Amino acid sequence: MNFLTVLLRSIAFIPTIVQGVESVFGGKAGADKKEAALNFVTSAISITEAVTNKDIVNADQFRGGLGQIIDGTVQCLNASAWAKTK
């Protein structure tokens, strides 16, 4: 499967991953929750395999980009009715 397709499918699951991490690690610091979410996402898209296959040429930069997506997702969720239901 094309790496872009895998990446876009994975991004679609980030809100669910963020909610799951919040449920499991709700009392932890934001940085810990972000790291957990990053680990789930990178596992889901097999980042190690993508680096090996040269689909990702800079793993740190790629992971940083995923972190920004997670931060944006958290910001959107916190500004929505989702945050009010807690």
N, C-alpha and C positions, 0 to 999 in steps of 0.2 A: 504494500500500500504506500502511496505517496506520502512523504513526511509531512507536507503541508496539511494534508487531510487529517493525519493523526494529530497534529498540533491543534488544528481548529476544533476537532472533536474533544480534545482534552480541555481546551479553554472553555468549552460549553459546560463542562462539569465543575469548573472552579467554584461557582456559587454553592453547589452542593457540598463540595469538599470543605469550603470555608464554614458552612453551617455545621457539618459534622465535627470539624475540629473545635468549633466553639462549644458544641455540646459535650465533647469529651474533655477538653482542656480549658473550659470556661474560666476557671480561677487562676490560670497561669498568665504570665506577662504576654503582651502582644507580640513581642519578638519570638517567644517560644511557640506561640500559635502559628505565626507566619512560617517559621522553620518547619513545623509539622506539616502545614499545608504545602509548602514547597517540596518536602520529601514525598508526599502523596502524589503530587502532580508529576514530579520528575520520574517517579516509578511508573506512573500510568503511561507516560509517553516513552519510556525506555530510553532516557537521555544517554545512558552509558552506551547503548547500542547505536544511537544516533551519532554520537561522537566517533565511535569506531568506524561507522560507515561514512564518515565525513559529511553527514547531513547537518551536523552542528560543528562549526570550526572553532568556536570560542565558548566553551561550556560556562565559564564564569559570567560572561556577558549575557548569554542565553538565560541563565538562572536569575540574573538581575532583572531581565525583562519579565520573567514569570513573576518575580517578586512585586514588580510594579503593577502587573495585572491583578495580583492578589490584593495589594493595597487598594487599588481602585474598586475592586469588588467589595471589600470591607467598607469602604467609604460609601458606596451606593447602598449597601444593605443597611448600614447604620443610619442613613438618611431616609430610609423607607419605613413602611408599616411593619416590616419584619422586626426591626429593632423595638418597636412599641409593644410587641406581643410577649416580650420577655418579662 
